[in-house]
Amino acid sequence: MKDNTTTLRTCPLCGAQYGDVPALSRKYPNTHICPECGIREALESIGVPADEQEKIIETIHKSKG
């Protein structure tokens, strides 16, 4: 039987608590980060400017809720 408890983690980059599956940092080897920081690192790695990153993340949050 599956245990439905959620383990909260704290992101070492932004300090946010999250219960989703962690992302693996592209910048810091073997470091698990929150999904939002994972998205930011991925977008940054392909050259998306910070203001566009915010718009993308805002759209993701809207689609979840």
Secondary structure as UniProt FT lines:
FT   STRAND          9..10
FT   TURN            12..14
FT   STRAND          17..18
FT   STRAND          23..24
FT   TURN            29..30
FT   STRAND          32..33
FT   HELIX           35..45
FT   TURN            46..47
FT   HELIX           50..64
//
